[in-house]
């Protein structure tokens, strides 16, 4: 008998100590499970937001691409019109100078 305790008492104390440790481990595992659930929920929300952002960015990209094409067309027409006007003025100047 060690410290006045029988081997049965010692085994019961050891079992009780292991039981406390196991309960603590179960509580910690349960807490982690709850935290993992919260993390999964936040990840799901983030995924939904990222998909919405992707759709919005695609729409904005297409809109900006179309605006860019429109501007190129407008500047092309302006360039063509300016060229026609300049050529018309040059031809008019040449024709009027040859008639005098």
MOPAC internal coordinates of N, CA, C and O (Angstrom, degrees):
PM7 1SCF
backbone

  N    0.0000 0     0.00 0     0.00 0    0    0    0
  C    1.4401 1     0.00 0     0.00 0    1    0    0
  C    1.5256 1   109.60 1     0.00 0    2    1    0
  O    1.2310 1   122.19 1   -59.03 1    3    2    1
  N    1.2910 1   113.40 1   120.97 1    3    2    1
  C    1.4425 1   120.54 1  -178.06 1    5    3    2
  C    1.5208 1   108.65 1   -98.80 1    6    5    3
  O    1.2310 1   119.76 1   -54.54 1    7    6    5
  N    1.3177 1   118.07 1   125.46 1    7    6    5
  C    1.4602 1   123.83 1  -178.35 1    9    7    6
  C    1.5240 1   111.42 1    56.35 1   10    9    7
  O    1.2310 1   120.10 1  -150.46 1   11   10    9
  N    1.2631 1   117.42 1    29.54 1   11   10    9
  C    1.4570 1   122.10 1   178.34 1   13   11   10
  C    1.5177 1   113.29 1    74.57 1   14   13   11
  O    1.2310 1   119.61 1  -161.70 1   15   14   13
  N    1.3139 1   118.35 1    18.30 1   15   14   13
  C    1.4611 1   120.65 1  -178.76 1   17   15   14
  C    1.5178 1   108.67 1  -114.03 1   18   17   15
  O    1.2310 1   121.74 1   -37.59 1   19   18   17
  N    1.2823 1   114.27 1   142.41 1   19   18   17
  C    1.4552 1   118.86 1   178.19 1   21   19   18
  C    1.5331 1   108.45 1   -80.77 1   22   21   19
  O    1.2310 1   120.06 1   -18.27 1   23   22   21
  N    1.3173 1   117.50 1   161.73 1   23   22   21
  C    1.4683 1   120.10 1   177.93 1   25   23   22
  C    1.5209 1   111.65 1   -58.61 1   26   25   23
  O    1.2310 1   119.55 1   148.08 1   27   26   25
  N    1.3102 1   118.47 1   -31.92 1   27   26   25
  C    1.4587 1   121.90 1   178.64 1   29   27   26
  C    1.5221 1   110.55 1   -66.66 1   30   29   27
  O    1.2310 1   120.40 1   137.55 1   31   30   29
  N    1.3340 1   116.85 1   -42.45 1   31   30   29
  C    1.4592 1   120.49 1   178.44 1   33   31   30
  C    1.5357 1   110.12 1   -65.36 1   34   33   31
  O    1.2310 1   121.16 1   138.77 1   35   34   33
  N    1.3188 1   115.38 1   -41.23 1   35   34   33
  C    1.4680 1   120.13 1   178.45 1   37   35   34
  C    1.5253 1   109.96 1   -62.07 1   38   37   35
  O    1.2310 1   119.86 1   136.64 1   39   38   37
  N    1.3257 1   117.87 1   -43.36 1   39   38   37
  C    1.4672 1   121.34 1   178.84 1   41   39   38
  C    1.5286 1   110.30 1   -64.84 1   42   41   39
  O    1.2310 1   120.08 1   140.08 1   43   42   41
  N    1.3401 1   117.44 1   -39.92 1   43   42   41
  C    1.4561 1   120.53 1   179.14 1   45   43   42
  C    1.5310 1   110.81 1   -65.23 1   46   45   43
  O    1.2310 1   119.88 1   141.48 1   47   46   45
  N    1.3237 1   117.84 1   -38.52 1   47   46   45
  C    1.4628 1   121.28 1   177.29 1   49   47   46
  C    1.5270 1   110.39 1   -65.79 1   50   49   47
  O    1.2310 1   120.99 1   139.02 1   51   50   49
  N    1.3377 1   115.72 1   -40.98 1   51   50   49
  C    1.4692 1   119.54 1   177.94 1   53   51   50
  C    1.5244 1   110.60 1   -63.68 1   54   53   51
  O    1.2310 1   120.78 1   137.46 1   55   54   53
  N    1.3307 1   116.12 1   -42.54 1   55   54   53
  C    1.4628 1   120.72 1   178.66 1   57   55   54
  C    1.5257 1   109.72 1   -62.58 1   58   57   55
  O    1.2310 1   120.63 1   137.28 1   59   58   57
  N    1.3154 1   116.40 1   -42.72 1   59   58   57
  C    1.4673 1   120.50 1   179.64 1   61   59   58
  C    1.5272 1   110.57 1   -63.57 1   62   61   59
  O    1.2310 1   120.23 1   139.48 1   63   62   61
  N    1.3349 1   117.17 1   -40.52 1   63   62   61
  C    1.4662 1   121.75 1   178.62 1   65   63   62
  C    1.5341 1   110.01 1   -64.02 1   66   65   63
  O    1.2310 1   120.32 1   136.06 1   67   66   65
  N    1.3201 1   116.99 1   -43.94 1   67   66   65
  C    1.4688 1   121.23 1   178.54 1   69   67   66
  C    1.5286 1   109.92 1   -64.83 1   70   69   67
  O    1.2310 1   120.82 1   141.42 1   71   70   69
  N    1.3311 1   116.04 1   -38.58 1   71   70   69
  C    1.4615 1   121.05 1   179.28 1   73   71   70
  C    1.5288 1   110.34 1   -61.65 1   74   73   71
  O    1.2310 1   120.10 1   137.17 1   75   74   73
  N    1.3296 1   117.42 1   -42.83 1   75   74   73
  C    1.4603 1   122.06 1   179.03 1   77   75   74
  C    1.5242 1   110.01 1   -63.83 1   78   77   75
  O    1.2310 1   121.27 1   135.86 1   79   78   77
  N    1.3302 1   115.18 1   -44.14 1   79   78   77
  C    1.4727 1   119.64 1   179.73 1   81   79   78
  C    1.5301 1   110.21 1   -63.09 1   82   81   79
  O    1.2310 1   120.27 1   136.48 1   83   82   81
  N    1.3263 1   117.09 1   -43.52 1   83   82   81
  C    1.4604 1   121.08 1  -179.69 1   85   83   82
  C    1.5288 1   111.18 1   -64.32 1   86   85   83
  O    1.2310 1   120.04 1   138.68 1   87   86   85
  N    1.3318 1   117.53 1   -41.32 1   87   86   85
  C    1.4615 1   120.54 1   177.93 1   89   87   86
  C    1.5245 1   110.89 1   -63.29 1   90   89   87
  O    1.2310 1   121.00 1   140.09 1   91   90   89
  N    1.3400 1   115.69 1   -39.91 1   91   90   89
  C    1.4636 1   120.27 1   176.86 1   93   91   90
  C    1.5300 1   110.09 1   -62.60 1   94   93   91
  O    1.2310 1   120.81 1   136.05 1   95   94   93
  N    1.3300 1   116.06 1   -43.95 1   95   94   93
  C    1.4657 1   120.12 1   178.70 1   97   95   94
  C    1.5298 1   111.18 1   -62.99 1   98   97   95
  O    1.2310 1   120.11 1   139.31 1   99   98   97
  N    1.3255 1   117.39 1   -40.69 1   99   98   97
  C    1.4662 1   120.75 1   178.02 1  101   99   98
  C    1.5211 1   111.21 1   -63.89 1  102  101   99
  O    1.2310 1   120.75 1   138.52 1  103  102  101
  N    1.3403 1   116.17 1   -41.48 1  103  102  101
  C    1.4699 1   119.53 1   178.00 1  105  103  102
  C    1.5241 1   111.26 1   -63.23 1  106  105  103
  O    1.2310 1   120.53 1   137.63 1  107  106  105
  N    1.3328 1   116.60 1   -42.37 1  107  106  105
  C    1.4687 1   120.24 1   178.48 1  109  107  106
  C    1.5248 1   110.84 1   -65.03 1  110  109  107
  O    1.2310 1   120.47 1   139.08 1  111  110  109
  N    1.3305 1   116.71 1   -40.92 1  111  110  109
  C    1.4655 1   120.26 1   178.40 1  113  111  110
  C    1.5258 1   110.22 1   -63.83 1  114  113  111
  O    1.2310 1   120.28 1   141.14 1  115  114  113
  N    1.3173 1   117.06 1   -38.86 1  115  114  113
  C    1.4580 1   121.14 1   178.40 1  117  115  114
  C    1.5321 1   110.56 1   -65.34 1  118  117  115
  O    1.2310 1   119.97 1   139.43 1  119  118  117
  N    1.3216 1   117.67 1   -40.57 1  119  118  117
  C    1.4672 1   121.88 1   176.79 1  121  119  118
  C    1.5210 1   110.38 1   -62.34 1  122  121  119
  O    1.2310 1   120.79 1   134.79 1  123  122  121
  N    1.3498 1   116.09 1   -45.21 1  123  122  121
  C    1.4653 1   119.82 1   178.59 1  125  123  122
  C    1.5224 1   110.87 1   -61.52 1  126  125  123
  O    1.2310 1   120.62 1   140.49 1  127  126  125
  N    1.3306 1   116.42 1   -39.51 1  127  126  125
  C    1.4542 1   120.42 1   178.91 1  129  127  126
  C    1.5298 1   110.32 1   -61.36 1  130  129  127
  O    1.2310 1   120.44 1   137.89 1  131  130  129
  N    1.3161 1   116.76 1   -42.11 1  131  130  129
  C    1.4648 1   120.73 1   177.38 1  133  131  130
  C    1.5160 1   111.57 1   -63.91 1  134  133  131
  O    1.2310 1   120.68 1   137.44 1  135  134  133
  N    1.3232 1   116.31 1   -42.56 1  135  134  133
  C    1.4622 1   120.24 1   179.15 1  137  135  134
  C    1.5181 1   110.67 1   -66.32 1  138  137  135
  O    1.2310 1   120.34 1   142.15 1  139  138  137
  N    1.3295 1   116.95 1   -37.85 1  139  138  137
  C    1.4622 1   119.78 1   177.46 1  141  139  138
  C    1.5260 1   110.99 1   -65.39 1  142  141  139
  O    1.2310 1   120.64 1   142.13 1  143  142  141
  N    1.3173 1   116.39 1   -37.87 1  143  142  141
  C    1.4709 1   120.13 1   176.57 1  145  143  142
  C    1.5196 1   111.31 1   -62.07 1  146  145  143
  O    1.2310 1   120.59 1   135.61 1  147  146  145
  N    1.3329 1   116.48 1   -44.39 1  147  146  145
  C    1.4623 1   120.45 1   177.17 1  149  147  146
  C    1.5250 1   110.65 1   -62.11 1  150  149  147
  O    1.2310 1   120.74 1   138.61 1  151  150  149
  N    1.3235 1   116.20 1   -41.39 1  151  150  149
  C    1.4605 1   120.85 1   179.61 1  153  151  150
  C    1.5295 1   110.78 1   -63.99 1  154  153  151
  O    1.2310 1   120.30 1   139.49 1  155  154  153
  N    1.3166 1   117.04 1   -40.51 1  155  154  153
  C    1.4648 1   120.55 1   177.11 1  157  155  154
  C    1.5263 1   110.77 1   -63.47 1  158  157  155
  O    1.2310 1   120.45 1   138.48 1  159  158  157
  N    1.3253 1   116.74 1   -41.52 1  159  158  157
  C    1.4637 1   120.17 1   178.65 1  161  159  158
  C    1.5234 1   110.89 1   -62.42 1  162  161  159
  O    1.2310 1   120.67 1   135.09 1  163  162  161
  N    1.3308 1   116.33 1   -44.91 1  163  162  161
  C    1.4659 1   119.69 1   178.99 1  165  163  162
  C    1.5176 1   110.78 1   -64.86 1  166  165  163
  O    1.2310 1   120.13 1   142.57 1  167  166  165
  N    1.3291 1   117.35 1   -37.43 1  167  166  165
  C    1.4681 1   120.89 1   178.15 1  169  167  166
  C    1.5237 1   110.60 1   -65.18 1  170  169  167
  O    1.2310 1   120.19 1   141.36 1  171  170  169
  N    1.3357 1   117.23 1   -38.64 1  171  170  169
  C    1.4682 1   120.58 1   177.59 1  173  171  170
  C    1.5230 1   111.25 1   -63.97 1  174  173  171
  O    1.2310 1   120.82 1   136.58 1  175  174  173
  N    1.3281 1   116.04 1   -43.42 1  175  174  173
  C    1.4685 1   120.65 1   178.37 1  177  175  174
  C    1.5235 1   109.91 1   -62.79 1  178  177  175
  O    1.2310 1   121.03 1   136.44 1  179  178  177
  N    1.3192 1   115.64 1   -43.56 1  179  178  177
  C    1.4624 1   119.79 1   179.52 1  181  179  178
  C    1.5266 1   111.06 1   -62.86 1  182  181  179
  O    1.2310 1   120.32 1   141.15 1  183  182  181
  N    1.3211 1   117.00 1   -38.85 1  183  182  181
  C    1.4651 1   121.10 1   178.38 1  185  183  182
  C    1.5283 1   110.16 1   -63.54 1  186  185  183
  O    1.2310 1   120.36 1   135.92 1  187  186  185
  N    1.3285 1   116.93 1   -44.08 1  187  186  185
  C    1.4649 1   119.72 1   178.41 1  189  187  186
  C    1.5264 1   111.07 1   -62.22 1  190  189  187
  O    1.2310 1   120.91 1   137.40 1  191  190  189
  N    1.3260 1   115.87 1   -42.60 1  191  190  189
  C    1.4679 1   119.28 1   179.74 1  193  191  190
  C    1.5219 1   111.13 1   -65.61 1  194  193  191
  O    1.2310 1   120.34 1   142.35 1  195  194  193
  N    1.3332 1   116.96 1   -37.65 1  195  194  193
  C    1.4588 1   119.42 1   179.98 1  197  195  194
  C    1.5248 1   110.92 1   -67.80 1  198  197  195
  O    1.2310 1   120.18 1   143.72 1  199  198  197
  N    1.3388 1   117.26 1   -36.28 1  199  198  197
  C    1.4668 1   119.99 1   176.89 1  201  199  198
  C    1.5242 1   110.45 1   -66.12 1  202  201  199
  O    1.2310 1   120.30 1   138.94 1  203  202  201
  N    1.3272 1   117.03 1   -41.06 1  203  202  201
  C    1.4631 1   120.64 1   177.70 1  205  203  202
  C    1.5272 1   110.41 1   -64.16 1  206  205  203
  O    1.2310 1   120.75 1   139.37 1  207  206  205
  N    1.3248 1   116.16 1   -40.63 1  207  206  205
  C    1.4641 1   120.10 1   178.00 1  209  207  206
  C    1.5199 1   110.66 1   -63.60 1  210  209  207
  O    1.2310 1   120.58 1   139.04 1  211  210  209
  N    1.3181 1   116.50 1   -40.96 1  211  210  209
  C    1.4693 1   120.38 1   179.52 1  213  211  210
  C    1.5275 1   110.85 1   -61.95 1  214  213  211
  O    1.2310 1   120.51 1   135.58 1  215  214  213
  N    1.3309 1   116.63 1   -44.42 1  215  214  213
  C    1.4653 1   120.06 1   178.72 1  217  215  214
  C    1.5284 1   110.55 1   -61.78 1  218  217  215
  O    1.2310 1   120.90 1   135.43 1  219  218  217
  N    1.3241 1   115.88 1   -44.57 1  219  218  217
  C    1.4603 1   120.08 1   180.00 1  221  219  218
  C    1.5210 1   111.05 1   -63.57 1  222  221  219
  O    1.2310 1   120.45 1   137.69 1  223  222  221
  N    1.3198 1   116.75 1   -42.31 1  223  222  221
  C    1.4587 1   119.51 1  -178.56 1  225  223  222
  C    1.5240 1   111.18 1   -66.96 1  226  225  223
  O    1.2310 1   120.00 1   145.47 1  227  226  225
  N    1.3226 1   117.60 1   -34.53 1  227  226  225
  C    1.4685 1   120.56 1   177.08 1  229  227  226
  C    1.5307 1   109.45 1   -65.79 1  230  229  227
  O    1.2310 1   120.39 1   136.86 1  231  230  229
  N    1.3302 1   116.85 1   -43.14 1  231  230  229
  C    1.4677 1   120.27 1   178.88 1  233  231  230
  C    1.5286 1   110.74 1   -62.83 1  234  233  231
  O    1.2310 1   120.58 1   135.74 1  235  234  233
  N    1.3207 1   116.51 1   -44.26 1  235  234  233
  C    1.4629 1   120.33 1   179.78 1  237  235  234
  C    1.5235 1   110.22 1   -64.03 1  238  237  235
  O    1.2310 1   120.54 1   139.58 1  239  238  237
  N    1.3273 1   116.56 1   -40.42 1  239  238  237
  C    1.4660 1   120.72 1   179.21 1  241  239  238
  C    1.5269 1   110.50 1   -61.82 1  242  241  239
  O    1.2310 1   120.42 1   135.06 1  243  242  241
  N    1.3385 1   116.80 1   -44.94 1  243  242  241
  C    1.4628 1   119.83 1   179.33 1  245  243  242
  C    1.5318 1   111.12 1   -65.05 1  246  245  243
  O    1.2310 1   120.71 1   139.80 1  247  246  245
  N    1.3217 1   116.25 1   -40.20 1  247  246  245
  C    1.4631 1   120.22 1   179.51 1  249  247  246
  C    1.5297 1   110.70 1   -63.16 1  250  249  247
  O    1.2310 1   120.78 1   134.34 1  251  250  249
  N    1.3198 1   116.12 1   -45.66 1  251  250  249
  C    1.4670 1   120.04 1  -179.67 1  253  251  250
  C    1.5237 1   111.26 1   -66.76 1  254  253  251
  O    1.2310 1   120.30 1   143.77 1  255  254  253
  N    1.3220 1   117.03 1   -36.23 1  255  254  253
  C    1.4629 1   120.55 1   178.22 1  257  255  254
  C    1.5306 1   109.39 1   -63.91 1  258  257  255
  O    1.2310 1   119.93 1   136.71 1  259  258  257
  N    1.3375 1   117.73 1   -43.29 1  259  258  257
  C    1.4505 1   121.37 1   179.02 1  261  259  258
  C    1.5317 1   110.69 1   -65.45 1  262  261  259
  O    1.2310 1   120.49 1   138.49 1  263  262  261
  N    1.3348 1   116.68 1   -41.51 1  263  262  261
  C    1.4665 1   119.55 1   177.23 1  265  263  262
  C    1.5214 1   110.75 1   -61.77 1  266  265  263
  O    1.2310 1   120.28 1   140.57 1  267  266  265
  N    1.3156 1   117.07 1   -39.43 1  267  266  265
  C    1.4607 1   121.43 1   178.70 1  269  267  266
  C    1.5257 1   110.45 1   -64.01 1  270  269  267
  O    1.2310 1   120.41 1   137.17 1  271  270  269
  N    1.3343 1   116.81 1   -42.83 1  271  270  269
  C    1.4675 1   120.25 1   178.65 1  273  271  270
  C    1.5244 1   110.31 1   -64.52 1  274  273  271
  O    1.2310 1   120.13 1   138.54 1  275  274  273
  N    1.3345 1   117.37 1   -41.46 1  275  274  273
  C    1.4629 1   120.29 1   178.71 1  277  275  274
  C    1.5317 1   110.37 1   -60.91 1  278  277  275
  O    1.2310 1   120.93 1   137.27 1  279  278  277
  N    1.3299 1   115.82 1   -42.73 1  279  278  277
  C    1.4696 1   118.89 1  -179.96 1  281  279  278
  C    1.5290 1   110.93 1   -64.65 1  282  281  279
  O    1.2310 1   120.13 1   140.81 1  283  282  281
  N    1.3174 1   117.36 1   -39.19 1  283  282  281
  C    1.4740 1   120.03 1   177.51 1  285  283  282
  C    1.5242 1   110.58 1   -62.81 1  286  285  283
  O    1.2310 1   120.50 1   138.38 1  287  286  285
  N    1.3322 1   116.65 1   -41.62 1  287  286  285
  C    1.4655 1   120.33 1   178.85 1  289  287  286
  C    1.5311 1   110.50 1   -64.49 1  290  289  287
  O    1.2310 1   120.38 1   135.48 1  291  290  289
  N    1.3367 1   116.87 1   -44.52 1  291  290  289
  C    1.4653 1   120.59 1   179.62 1  293  291  290
  C    1.5212 1   110.29 1   -61.71 1  294  293  291
  O    1.2310 1   119.99 1   133.43 1  295  294  293
  N    1.3257 1   117.62 1   -46.57 1  295  294  293
  C    1.4646 1   120.05 1  -179.95 1  297  295  294
  C    1.5177 1   111.07 1   -66.02 1  298  297  295
  O    1.2310 1   119.95 1   146.41 1  299  298  297
  N    1.3102 1   117.70 1   -33.59 1  299  298  297
  C    1.4718 1   120.26 1   176.72 1  301  299  298
  C    1.5204 1   109.91 1   -64.31 1  302  301  299
  O    1.2310 1   120.18 1   133.70 1  303  302  301
  N    1.3424 1   117.26 1   -46.30 1  303  302  301
  C    1.4644 1   120.02 1   178.17 1  305  303  302
  C    1.5242 1   111.28 1   -62.11 1  306  305  303
  O    1.2310 1   120.44 1   138.87 1  307  306  305
  N    1.3278 1   116.76 1   -41.13 1  307  306  305
  C    1.4650 1   120.02 1   178.06 1  309  307  306
  C    1.5254 1   109.86 1   -62.10 1  310  309  307
  O    1.2310 1   120.43 1   137.13 1  311  310  309
  N    1.3253 1   116.78 1   -42.87 1  311  310  309
  C    1.4675 1   120.49 1   178.55 1  313  311  310
  C    1.5149 1   111.64 1   -63.27 1  314  313  311
  O    1.2310 1   120.45 1   136.71 1  315  314  313
  N    1.3273 1   116.74 1   -43.29 1  315  314  313
  C    1.4708 1   120.50 1   178.77 1  317  315  314
  C    1.5219 1   109.92 1   -64.35 1  318  317  315
  O    1.2310 1   120.43 1   135.87 1  319  318  317
  N    1.3300 1   116.79 1   -44.13 1  319  318  317
  C    1.4649 1   120.40 1   179.81 1  321  319  318
  C    1.5329 1   110.53 1   -62.59 1  322  321  319
  O    1.2310 1   120.65 1   136.35 1  323  322  321
  N    1.3299 1   116.37 1   -43.65 1  323  322  321
  C    1.4694 1   119.57 1   178.94 1  325  323  322
  C    1.5188 1   110.34 1   -62.98 1  326  325  323
  O    1.2310 1   120.19 1   139.83 1  327  326  325
  N    1.3185 1   117.24 1   -40.17 1  327  326  325
  C    1.4682 1   120.82 1   178.77 1  329  327  326
  C    1.5229 1   110.30 1   -64.60 1  330  329  327
  O    1.2310 1   119.90 1   136.18 1  331  330  329
  N    1.3228 1   117.79 1   -43.82 1  331  330  329
  C    1.4677 1   121.16 1   179.22 1  333  331  330
  C    1.5229 1   110.45 1   -63.14 1  334  333  331
  O    1.2310 1   120.37 1   137.74 1  335  334  333
  N    1.3256 1   116.90 1   -42.26 1  335  334  333
  C    1.4677 1   120.10 1   179.28 1  337  335  334
  C    1.5213 1   110.65 1   -63.87 1  338  337  335
  O    1.2310 1   120.53 1   134.76 1  339  338  337
  N    1.3252 1   116.58 1   -45.24 1  339  338  337
  C    1.4694 1   120.25 1  -179.85 1  341  339  338
  C    1.5247 1   110.12 1   -64.02 1  342  341  339
  O    1.2310 1   119.95 1   135.14 1  343  342  341
  N    1.3250 1   117.70 1   -44.86 1  343  342  341
  C    1.4720 1   120.25 1   177.77 1  345  343  342
  C    1.5244 1   110.47 1   -63.10 1  346  345  343
  O    1.2310 1   120.51 1   140.16 1  347  346  345
  N    1.3322 1   116.63 1   -39.84 1  347  346  345
  C    1.4755 1   119.56 1   177.74 1  349  347  346
  C    1.5108 1   111.32 1   -62.46 1  350  349  347
  O    1.2310 1   119.84 1   137.77 1  351  350  349
  N    1.3085 1   117.91 1   -42.23 1  351  350  349
  C    1.4682 1   121.12 1   178.13 1  353  351  350
  C    1.5274 1   111.21 1   -64.87 1  354  353  351
  O    1.2310 1   120.97 1   139.30 1  355  354  353
  N    1.3383 1   115.74 1   -40.70 1  355  354  353
  C    1.4698 1   119.03 1   179.37 1  357  355  354
  C    1.5279 1   109.58 1   -64.99 1  358  357  355
  O    1.2310 1   120.28 1   134.54 1  359  358  357
  N    1.3246 1   117.08 1   -45.46 1  359  358  357
  C    1.4708 1   120.43 1   179.83 1  361  359  358
  C    1.5244 1   109.81 1   -63.65 1  362  361  359
  O    1.2310 1   119.90 1   137.23 1  363  362  361
  N    1.3122 1   117.79 1   -42.77 1  363  362  361
  C    1.4632 1   121.64 1   178.67 1  365  363  362
  C    1.5289 1   110.23 1   -61.18 1  366  365  363
  O    1.2310 1   120.42 1   137.78 1  367  366  365
  N    1.3359 1   116.80 1   -42.22 1  367  366  365
  C    1.4619 1   120.39 1  -179.87 1  369  367  366
  C    1.5191 1   110.29 1   -65.66 1  370  369  367
  O    1.2310 1   120.41 1   140.12 1  371  370  369
  N    1.3350 1   116.81 1   -39.88 1  371  370  369
  C    1.4583 1   120.57 1  -179.57 1  373  371  370
  C    1.5394 1   109.55 1   -67.98 1  374  373  371
  O    1.2310 1   120.20 1   134.86 1  375  374  373
  N    1.2963 1   117.21 1   -45.14 1  375  374  373
  C    1.4695 1   121.52 1  -178.66 1  377  375  374
  C    1.5167 1   110.20 1   -65.36 1  378  377  375
  O    1.2310 1   120.02 1   136.65 1  379  378  377
  N    1.3090 1   117.56 1   -43.35 1  379  378  377
  C    1.4703 1   118.84 1  -178.43 1  381  379  378
  C    1.5334 1   111.65 1   -70.72 1  382  381  379
  O    1.2310 1   120.42 1   150.44 1  383  382  381
  N    1.3337 1   116.79 1   -29.56 1  383  382  381
  C    1.4766 1   118.34 1   178.37 1  385  383  382
  C    1.5199 1   110.81 1   -76.58 1  386  385  383
  O    1.2310 1   119.18 1   152.05 1  387  386  385
  N    1.3086 1   119.16 1   -27.95 1  387  386  385
  C    1.4719 1   120.84 1   179.10 1  389  387  386
  C    1.5078 1   110.70 1   -80.88 1  390  389  387
  O    1.2310 1   118.78 1   159.44 1  391  390  389
  N    1.2941 1   119.93 1   -20.56 1  391  390  389
  C    1.4629 1   123.04 1  -179.43 1  393  391  390
  C    1.5259 1   110.48 1   -83.47 1  394  393  391
  O    1.2310 1   118.94 1   161.51 1  395  394  393
  N    1.2655 1   119.62 1   -18.49 1  395  394  393
  C    1.4579 1   120.77 1  -179.64 1  397  395  394
  C    1.4689 1   114.28 1   -94.76 1  398  397  395
  O    1.2310 1   120.10 1   180.00 1  399  398  397

